[in-house]
C-alpha cells in the first residue's frame, strides 16, 4: 500500500466524507458530549478505538463468514453484535482505570453501540468489497474515528465560546447549538469537491 493511498483515505475520511459534519452520522453523541472539551476528547478516543477494531473484525467476519456462506443479509446484526462487545470492553476499561472520564461520558458511552457512525463505517467498508483489504479497512475505520473526534473537538470549542456569548432568548440552548453545528458543517462543505477515491 502506497503513501498516496494512505493519504487519500486519511483526507477522505477526515475532511471530504466526515461522518458527523458531512454524512450526519453520530449526531446524538456529537450534540450530547460536546459541551466540554475533556469529555469530547475522551469520547473521541473511545470512538477511534471502537471504529478501528470494529472495522478490522467486521471486515474479517464479512470476508470469511458472511460472504462465503451467502448470509450477507445478517451483516447489520453481526456488525452491531461486534460493536456492542467492543463497547463493553471499552466501558469496563474506563470504569476501572479512568473513572472520572467514565462518569463524565455518562450515558453516551454505551450509546457508542448504537452510534450510527461506527456502524456506518463497518457498512461502508463492507460495501467497498474487494476494493478494501484489511489494511485499508483498518485505516478507514481509524481515520473515520479521527474525523469524528475532530468534529467533536471543534464543536466543543465553539460551544464553550457560545456559553459566554449573549444571544436572544429564543435562541438560547438547543437552537443556538443547532445553528452553530450547521455553520461548522457548512465549513466542511468546502471539501466536498475533492474526490480522493
N, C-alpha and C positions, 0 to 999 in steps of 0.2 A: 504494500500500500504506500503510495507516494505522499510526500508532504503536501502537495497541492490538493489531493483528495481529502486529506485530514482537514486542511484549512477550509475547503469548500463545505464540508459537513459542519465545521465549527461556526462559520459565518452564517450558514443557512439556519442552523438550529437556534443560535443566539439572537440574530437580528432579523433575517428575512422571514422565517417561519416561527417566530417566538410563540410558544404555546399560549401564553397569557395575553399578550398585547396584540397579537395578530390573529390567532385562532380562537381566542377567548375560552380556552380550557383552564380549569382550575381557578375559576373566579371566586369561589367560596373561601378558600384559604387566602387568596390574594387580597380580598377585602377584609377578612377577619383577622389575619395575623399582622397586617402591615401597619398597625398603629405605632409600634415601637421597633426601632432598628434591631435590637438584640433578638427579639422573637422572630423577626423576618430572616435574619441570618441563620438562626437555629433551624427554622422551618426549611429554608433553602438548602442547607446542608443535608437535612434528613431526606428531602425530596431528591437531591442529587444522588445520594446513596441508593435510595429505593429505585429510582429510574435506571441507574446504571446496572445494578444487579438484576432487576426485573427484566431489563432489555436482553441481557445475556441468557437468563433462564427461560424466558418466554420464547426467545428465538430458537433455543435448543429444543424446547418442547414442541414447537411448531414444526421444525425441520425433521426431528427424529421420531415424533409420535403422532402428531395430528395429521400431517400431510401423508406419510406412508400408509397409515391406517384409514385414510379418507374420512376423518372425523373432524374436518376443519370447522364444522358448524358448532363445535364445542370451544372454539377459540376464546370467546368472551368469558365464559365460565372458568375455563382453565387459567386464563390470564388474571382474572380477579382473585382466584384462589392463591395463585403465586404471589401477587402483590399483597394480599392480606397477610400471608405468612411472613413476608419480609417486613411489613409494618409492625407486626407483633414483635419481631426481633429488635427492631429499632426502638420500639416503645419500652421493652424490657431493659435495653441497654441504657436509655436515657433515664429511666426511673431509678436504676441502680447507681449509675455513675454521674449523671448530671441532673439531679432532682430540681434545681432551680429552673432550668430550661424546660424540663418535663412539665412543671406546673405552669410556666409561662405560656407554653403552647396549648395547654388545656385540651379542649375537645377537638382542636384542629389537627392534633397528631393522629388520632385514629381515623380522621377524615381523609388522610393520605390514601387509605384503602379505596375510598370511592372517588378520589381525585381523578377527574377525567383527563388531566394532563398526563398522569402516569399511565393510565390505561390507553390513552391516545398514542403515546409513544410506542407502546408494545404493538398496537394495531397497525400503526404506520409502518413499523419495521416488518410486520408480517405481510403487509400489502406490497412492500418492495420485493419480497420473494427472493429469488436467486441473485438479484442485483446486490443484496446486502449479505456479506459474510458475517462471521462472529465479531471480527474487529470493528467493522462498520456499525454493527448493531450496538455494541458497547459504546462506541464513540457517539453515536446518535443519541443514545439514552443519556450519557454523561453530559453532552453539550446541551441537550434539551433541558436537563436539570439546571445547568448553569444559566441558561436563558430564563428559566423560571425564577431562580434565585436573584438574578439581576433585576428582573421586573419587580420582585418583592422589595429589594433594597432601594431601588429608585423611587418606587411609590411610597415606601415608608419615610424616606427623606422628605418627599413632597408633603405627606400627611403631617409630619412633625412640624413643618413650617406653617401649614394651614391652621394648626391649633392656635397660633398666636396672631392670625390674620383676621381682622374684623370682616364680617360679611352680613348681608341682610338676613333677618330672622328666618325667612322662608328657605334659605339655602343652608342653614346650619345642619350639621350631622351628615346623614347619608347623601342628600342631594349634592352637597359640596364635594363629598368623596367621589361620587359617580362622575361628576363633571371633571374633576382632576384626573380620574382614571381614563376618561375619554380623551382628554388632552394628551396624556402620556402615550396612549395607544395611537393617536394621530401622528405623534412624532415618529413612531416606528413604521408608519405607513410610508415614510420616505425611503425605506429599504425595499419596498415591495417590487420595485422594478428590477432588482437584482435576481437573476436566475442562475443559481450556482450549479445545481444538479437536478 
